[in-house]
Amino acid sequence: MKELVWGRPDGEEGRLEKEIRTYDLLNQLQIPFQRVDHEPLATIDACDEVDKILDVEICKNLFLCNRQKTDFYLLMLPGTKTFKTKDLSHQLGVARLSFAQVEYMEEFLDITPGAVSVMGLMNDKEHRVRLLIDEDVLKHEYVACHPCVNTSSLKLTVEDLMKKFLPAVDHEATVVIL
């Protein structure tokens, strides 16, 4: 059984630097979090067991862009919720949204497919990515996400995410209705 623990791991062996940077930032911001380590999770469907351990649904995170590849978006929504790009495009006033290429994800957020997370915004120093959060995410006390890798998952309060983390990484959230 995977174990739910408070805070960062005791050691850094076998962990990527971007994961350790995530823990360091959360500690610096005095954001308490719980963590569970697990095998790599490549899809939201693979998160069921981790959801049960965390006692919260891991957010589905989608990295999107406009047709011209000039505007980029990170969309957080409940893991079981689906969305239509047409509806979201209309809310944003964008002609057409699609999934952005992996190269942009790596360049702007220092994350790879399967590890897309709001925590990646700490690496977006040039503010290339706009955060979109489905209103249903904000209705819960906790949010779960990856620490820039898909071999651990974190649980923290929505309040800490919105009032401590996002201001610290100089990003705001646009609330969307999907």
C-alpha positions as CSV (number, residue, x, y, z in Angstrom):
1,M,0.0,0.0,0.0
2,K,1.3,3.4,-0.9
3,E,1.8,5.7,2.1
4,L,0.4,9.2,2.6
5,V,3.0,11.4,4.3
6,W,3.3,15.1,5.2
7,G,5.8,17.2,3.4
8,R,8.9,16.6,1.3
9,P,10.8,13.3,1.1
10,D,13.6,12.8,3.6
11,G,16.2,12.3,0.8
12,E,16.6,13.5,-2.7
13,E,18.1,10.4,-4.2
14,G,16.3,9.3,-7.3
15,R,14.3,12.5,-7.5
16,L,14.5,15.1,-10.3
17,E,15.7,18.6,-9.4
18,K,12.4,20.1,-10.6
19,E,10.5,17.9,-8.1
20,I,12.8,19.1,-5.3
21,R,12.3,22.7,-6.4
22,T,8.6,22.2,-6.0
23,Y,8.9,21.0,-2.4
24,D,11.4,23.8,-1.6
25,L,9.0,26.4,-2.9
26,L,6.0,25.0,-1.0
27,N,8.1,24.9,2.2
28,Q,9.3,28.5,1.6
29,L,5.7,29.7,1.2
30,Q,4.7,27.7,4.3
31,I,2.2,25.7,2.4
32,P,1.6,22.4,4.2
33,F,1.0,19.5,1.9
34,Q,0.6,15.7,1.9
35,R,2.4,13.5,-0.6
36,V,2.1,10.0,-1.9
37,D,4.9,8.5,-4.1
38,H,3.8,6.0,-6.8
39,E,4.6,4.4,-10.1
40,P,4.4,6.8,-13.1
41,L,0.9,7.8,-13.9
42,A,0.4,8.8,-17.5
43,T,-3.3,9.4,-17.6
44,I,-6.1,10.7,-15.3
45,D,-7.6,7.2,-15.3
46,A,-4.5,5.8,-13.7
47,C,-5.0,8.1,-10.8
48,D,-7.9,6.2,-9.1
49,E,-5.8,4.5,-6.5
50,V,-3.9,7.6,-5.6
51,D,-7.2,9.6,-5.4
52,K,-8.3,7.2,-2.7
53,I,-5.1,7.5,-0.8
54,L,-5.2,11.3,-1.0
55,D,-8.9,11.4,-0.3
56,V,-9.3,13.9,-3.1
57,E,-9.6,13.7,-6.9
58,I,-6.4,14.6,-8.8
59,C,-7.1,17.5,-11.2
60,K,-7.0,16.8,-14.9
61,N,-4.5,19.4,-16.3
62,L,-4.5,20.1,-20.0
63,F,-1.9,22.2,-21.9
64,L,-3.6,24.1,-24.7
65,C,-2.8,26.8,-27.2
66,N,-4.5,28.9,-29.9
67,R,-4.3,28.1,-33.6
68,Q,-1.4,30.5,-34.1
69,K,0.6,29.0,-31.2
70,T,1.0,32.4,-29.6
71,D,-1.2,32.0,-26.5
72,F,-0.9,29.1,-24.1
73,Y,-3.2,27.9,-21.4
74,L,-3.1,25.4,-18.5
75,L,-6.6,24.2,-17.8
76,M,-7.3,22.6,-14.4
77,L,-10.6,20.7,-14.1
78,P,-12.0,17.8,-12.0
79,G,-10.5,14.5,-13.2
80,T,-13.8,13.0,-14.2
81,K,-15.1,16.1,-16.0
82,T,-15.0,16.5,-19.8
83,F,-14.9,19.7,-21.7
84,K,-15.6,20.8,-25.3
85,T,-12.9,23.0,-26.8
86,K,-15.6,24.9,-28.6
87,D,-17.2,26.0,-25.3
88,L,-13.9,27.0,-23.7
89,S,-12.8,28.8,-26.9
90,H,-16.0,30.8,-26.8
91,Q,-15.5,31.8,-23.1
92,L,-12.0,33.0,-23.8
93,G,-12.8,34.7,-27.1
94,V,-10.3,32.5,-28.9
95,A,-11.0,31.2,-32.4
96,R,-9.9,27.6,-31.7
97,L,-8.0,25.9,-28.9
98,S,-6.0,22.7,-29.4
99,F,-3.5,20.7,-27.4
100,A,-0.1,22.4,-27.4
101,Q,3.0,20.6,-28.5
102,V,5.2,19.0,-25.9
103,E,8.1,21.3,-26.8
104,Y,6.2,24.3,-25.5
105,M,5.2,22.4,-22.3
106,E,8.8,21.6,-21.6
107,E,10.1,25.1,-22.5
108,F,7.5,27.1,-20.5
109,L,6.7,24.8,-17.6
110,D,9.6,22.4,-17.4
111,I,7.2,19.5,-17.4
112,T,6.4,16.5,-19.6
113,P,3.2,14.8,-20.6
114,G,1.7,12.9,-17.7
115,A,3.1,15.4,-15.2
116,V,1.3,18.5,-16.3
117,S,0.5,20.5,-13.1
118,V,-0.3,23.9,-11.8
119,M,3.1,23.6,-10.0
120,G,4.8,24.0,-13.4
121,L,3.8,27.7,-13.3
122,M,6.7,28.3,-10.9
123,N,8.9,27.7,-14.0
124,D,7.0,30.1,-16.2
125,K,9.1,33.2,-15.5
126,E,8.1,34.9,-18.8
127,H,4.3,34.5,-18.2
128,R,3.7,32.6,-21.4
129,V,1.0,30.4,-19.8
130,R,-2.4,31.6,-18.6
131,L,-4.0,29.5,-15.9
132,L,-7.7,28.5,-16.3
133,I,-9.5,26.8,-13.5
134,D,-12.9,25.2,-13.8
135,E,-15.2,26.6,-11.2
136,D,-15.9,23.1,-9.7
137,V,-12.2,22.8,-8.6
138,L,-12.7,25.9,-6.4
139,K,-15.7,24.4,-4.7
140,H,-13.6,21.9,-2.8
141,E,-11.4,22.3,0.2
142,Y,-8.4,20.5,-1.3
143,V,-6.7,20.1,-4.6
144,A,-4.4,17.4,-5.8
145,C,-1.6,17.7,-8.4
146,H,1.8,16.4,-9.4
147,P,5.0,18.2,-8.2
148,C,6.2,18.6,-11.8
149,V,6.8,14.8,-12.1
150,N,4.2,12.0,-12.4
151,T,5.7,9.7,-9.7
152,S,4.3,11.7,-6.8
153,S,1.1,13.4,-6.1
154,L,0.4,16.3,-3.6
155,K,-2.6,17.4,-1.7
156,L,-2.9,21.0,-0.5
157,T,-5.7,23.4,0.2
158,V,-7.4,25.3,-2.6
159,E,-7.0,28.4,-0.4
160,D,-3.2,28.0,-0.2
161,L,-3.0,27.4,-4.0
162,M,-5.0,30.5,-4.7
163,K,-3.7,32.9,-2.0
164,K,-0.1,31.8,-1.5
165,F,1.2,29.8,-4.4
166,L,-0.2,31.7,-7.4
167,P,0.7,35.1,-6.1
168,A,4.2,33.8,-5.3
169,V,4.7,32.6,-8.9
170,D,3.1,35.8,-10.2
171,H,0.2,34.1,-11.9
172,E,-3.6,34.7,-11.6
173,A,-6.3,32.2,-12.4
174,T,-9.2,32.8,-14.8
175,V,-12.2,30.9,-13.6
176,V,-14.1,29.1,-16.4
177,I,-17.4,27.2,-16.5
178,L,-17.2,23.8,-18.3
